[in-house]
Amino acid sequence: MRTSIATVSLSGSLTEKLDAAARAGFDGVELFENDLLASPLTPEDIRARCADLGLRIDLYQPMRDVEAVPEAEFARNLRRARHKFELMRRLGADTVLVCSSVSPQAVDDDALAAEQLARLAGLAAEYGIRVAYEALAWGRHVSTYDHAWRIVETAGHPALGTCLDSFHILSRAFGPADLEGIAAIPGEKIFFLQLADAPLLAMDVLQWSRHYRCFPGQGGFDIAALVRHVLATGYDGPLSLEVFNDVFRQAEAGPTAVDARRSLLLLQEAVGKAILPDPVVPTGVAFAELVTPDAEPLADLLGALGFTRTARHRGKPVALWEQGDARILVNTGPAARRDGPRLAAIGLESPDPAGAARRAEALLAPVLPRRRAPRDAPLDAVAAPDGTELFFCATGRPDLPDWRADFADTGLPPARADIRGIDHLALTQPWHHFDEAALFHRGVLGLDAQESVDVADPYGLMRSRAVTNADGSVRIALTVGAAPTDDTVHAQHIALATDDVVAAARRFRDAGGRLLPVPANYYDDLAARFEFADGELETYRDLGILYDRDAHGAFRHCYTRTVGRVFFELVQRDGGDGGDGGYRGYGAANAPVRLAAQHTARALTGG
Amino acid sequence: MRTSIATVSLSGSLTEKLDAAARAGFDGVELFENDLLASPLTPEDIRARCADLGLRIDLYQPMRDVEAVPEAEFARNLRRARHKFELMRRLGADTVLVCSSVSPQAVDDDALAAEQLARLAGLAAEYGIRVAYEALAWGRHVSTYDHAWRIVETAGHPALGTCLDSFHILSRAFGPADLEGIAAIPGEKIFFLQLADAPLLAMDVLQWSRHYRCFPGQGGFDIAALVRHVLATGYDGPLSLEVFNDVFRQAEAGPTAVDARRSLLLLQEAVGKAILPDPVVPTGVAFAELVTPDAEPLADLLGALGFTRTARHRGKPVALWEQGDARILVNTGPAARRDGPRLAAIGLESPDPAGAARRAEALLAPVLPRRRAPRDAPLDAVAAPDGTELFFCATGRPDLPDWRADFADTGLPPARADIRGIDHLALTQPWHHFDEAALFHRGVLGLDAQESVDVADPYGLMRSRAVTNADGSVRIALTVGAAPTDDTVHAQHIALATDDVVAAARRFRDAGGRLLPVPANYYDDLAARFEFADGELETYRDLGILYDRDAHGAFRHCYTRTVGRVFFELVQRDGGDGGDGGYRGYGAANAPVRLAAQHTARALTGG
């Protein structure tokens, strides 16, 4: 199917919007009138530029407050329409969107609406133009798609059809039955299909629509169900995105367009209209890679945590540190930045690394060179929206290239194994692309996205959303700061799984490691909320161990001091052996205390 | 009356919050439990610090999900409460807030709720503590203040009273009658009064409360009416602010606390409980002052606009440019920043400059030195929240100091007078303090705040709100960018009033001035929307004149290129002589086109 995007969904000048849409692979655009008005390009320039970019102008939009008005008013509207039809001829656009009227002058008279829309369509036909009439959810007299269709049907003009919009339909729909009326519309009378998702908010529908729309799969609507109904009518026009969103208005057009197109590809897959390589769900974390200009502070930290430097890369300044199944690469190569260690790459165990990469590529993830250096083992890798490199690995599988082949053993003794493996990874997301990140991990990697939670930092409200595989062996917490400026403020972290967080924390401290101190007040509150064995709480207080509990088990966790942009967490999930997977969360209830403690530590030591 | 603020209303560490509250002049705080838990200070430290700062801990908050639960659960709640009462003894806090339960375990049984709350109060009394029971608007069984009061009355325990919260009451109130039940509560049983305003949004009340509360006078609730009802009962506790707001969470605590306290002072004035100096509404704009490191580009611009440099300051590098009643100071003194001209000060004509300054000072505006230099005429001046200096002037009034006395005439010939005066000034506001700015101009200066409007910039949605005096001789448009990072992106501007914008624009251009080019597409759209005389539209197109119309008249305006952070607008308001004041707006409908044109100009020329 052809895909299209409304220029209002992207930021920047019209030129920037068109370029971004074309680069992301869209076939066409809906040209939003204000974008045209604000552009220094003539209609002929715009037409030529679209042609050069391989974009059709699928829709000119919107014409407002046209129908069901007194005759004198309608005559003025026809005059206005004639101007717009002339403009559309210059643009080479053949379909115009007319929204149901919100004007106080409009009367509740379907026959008049039909009669005037037919006259408008008659004028349009002189220009070879089709009119697509759409019910706004807040239209004055016409606010449902079936009502709009009845008027179109009554008008009975070949140049008049309807436009269906998922937001206007689903924001008013209360069940699947509300979509059944679509079957009554002949496919050739559906002139256009606009798609937008939205989070399920109980709020004024106009505000909801203007500020909170998002791309399909990022909100709470069942867009696929709607599209299936529309396709069943025989509709063969484009799937077109029309999203008004305060965040996208600020974001760079290029990444937004890619995000948008990826959402349409996934939607097409969901309705059986796109053949994408199947998802290959990762089965574990092979490694986490930190890049740093100076390996010393990380070496001290990893050593105190009980890791051993087991191997080094044969051709590059990369060391492999291991403990249990936890593997951490420390890279002091040219990608290192002056602001200290950061989490730059994740190795994901994959049943089919090449297949995983093919799906990622089909879903517009940038593919990274298969070999980082000429002699390296070939590795399938892509970049996530936040820039993190994702390597699809097959550790220890003789039939496939193994990333470990590039490493030579150091011969150092094995680690002490307080740590079993990596419990989860926490990645800071660029502010404007939080919803994109969740859709990427879900759609591209086949992970499940959990509910988004708000977390109070002393300097703003953060949001966090985890993506996981079914058995919890891959857990990634995606976190976003309170404001666009926070991209670099909040650290990323690696949470290490242990069966005895007390022992692990103690040995870390005995080895010279510094744990994040937690205020005594926190423990007084724990004592009020839970009952503990004698001395247990004193131990937690001493080590800075935080405690939480859900229906599945208990959670104990503590934190190292931050180095550069990275810190480590030690995590003990209880109840996991009982078969229900144990505690499910990430200690969100404790996050405000942890974040405040990190601010305190930073203020005291600058570290 | 005593004033208090909940620590959750301010950002930062507990120490920062307490400092900010004390510096703004609050008498006490509500200590939010999470702020205590996250603080490294012991309860005794906090008590001592509050005492040092002159702050009482008026309330410890909140205790949740206490009442109307099975006995075993209630026993656990009492255990938890005992811990908290011990903590409160260490803090020296004597009132605790208990919110109506939202727990699924709570049963709908007022008698049980009353009985358990009485037992809780009995325990509290042992510690000298009072329990204030409050109905959350989303409480499971108790969600209205009169319901909460009936339970308190039934319980009949002297240590149990009620807490009234303006948000919880007014978010559910549909008319003044809903407040009449307050009279039934004896004042001494109202243990606490929490105040928050909110914009009138149709949305889920829990989300509304958690993210959109604001300070009294910044939203849509009639807080004063509520407070009058409460005071009529004999309530003599503090007026306390409890505001959850995503923006305040990010903003610096100091300015937020000042904003908060100012809102309470104005509220006290509204209910007759504060004697503030009367507002002195400004009657005109005496001057606008631009500071710049390099006077040349501005001199060229002002010269082309028809201004004459009529005077220079006797002691400082400040020139006075005049035309009609428009006066612009160009200051090349030390306050100039390298990024070019900015609008740094406004002179407001005042019937009583000293009185205006006294009110501003009473409302916590920083007072500026009366004389900038030893020989200068004394001037009353304060700083607005955005840092703009506001001078209260009495131009040409023999009985009062005149700012012009500091200037010596240049003897240059008078200006040509295309320009009548200053139509309005547009000031960019710091992102976190947009609501504060409107309240400041309303409360301190006595201006009227107009509706806030959204304006689409190509790179994000801006908001703009005008404050004006009754006859429109003072009009200030307060504008805020789409994100915290936008503080410095958007330019400020001075709009100059003319009776013939075409002539003024033409002469400006003939004198070498550069007008902002407006896309031809905009004029094609104007032709579709309005009818113009022959040639009129061509003239507008040629000069970049934009057009709008409202019920009161027409509006024609055009823009100069931007210099540094400043540009000028030429404005012609028609219909003004008819007595209704003419066109009322600021051309918001044209703002997206203007903003896009400015981006285009910047991209082309860097200017």
Interface residues (C-beta under 8 A of the other chain):
Chain A: S11 G12 S13 E33 N34 L36 L37 A38 S39 P40 L41 T42 P43 R79 R80 H83 K84 L87 L201 A202 M203 D204 Q207 H211 D246 R249 Q250 A456 P458 Y459 G460 L461 A482 A483 P484 T485 P517 P519 A520 N521 Y522 D524 D525 A527 A528 R529 P592 V593 L595 A596 A597 H599 T600 A603
Chain B: S11 G12 S13 E33 N34 L36 L37 A38 S39 P40 L41 T42 P43 R79 R80 H83 K84 L87 L201 A202 M203 D204 Q207 D246 R249 Q250 A456 P458 Y459 G460 L461 A482 A483 P484 T485 P517 P519 A520 N521 Y522 D524 D525 A527 A528 R529 P592 V593 L595 A596 A597 H599 T600 A603
